[in-house]
Amino acid sequence: MSDVRGTCRAAGLGATVVLALAACSPSSTTGASVPNQGYVSGDGSVQTWELDERGEPVSVAGATYQGDLVDTADWVGDVVVLNTWYAACPPCRAEAPTLAALARDRADEGVRLLGINVEDAAGAALAFERTFDIPYPSIDDSAGTAVSALSGTVPLQAVPTTVVLDRQGRVAARIVGLAEDSTLDAVVDDVLDEVGGP
């Protein structure tokens, strides 16, 4: 599949993050913006990058809603799943049990998850985490720092978007829109099975 890294840049602060993400539309995937729904919906399409197509490692860092600092650079050697979300986003709510199960079931295999919340204040974010029994951290990215760091490597066109980093911290795959459990498991399995990691 063709490498679309660098074809667009997502930027913006707070609620404008969603508008910026909507502006990025590489030909390999589609997203549909429905008036008044409050989010940009993706079609669940998957893009993967072969080992020799991947760029430099990326790291995402920030503070969780509990006040802890997280940096994916500390997780090199593991497969890292990043997921953009916010509490009122219907597909984010629909996929939350899938992501929670992945975090619980695959931790012993070296899979880590990190949520990137693009909009919520602490109250809404923490209520979401309690409702769906989320076992992994999420960072407050209302300033758009993490999204901007990722967009230099992999276009993020929708919320939710799920990005899988290989053991070296390089972007290996992206799911635009709701991540189905079978699709996400297959992508993670492929990255776990790769040779050439550290």
Summary of the structure (lengths in Angstrom):
residues: 198
radius of gyration: 15.1
end to end distance: 24.5
largest distance: 45.7
contacts: 662
relative contact order: 0.25
helix: 32%
strand: 22%
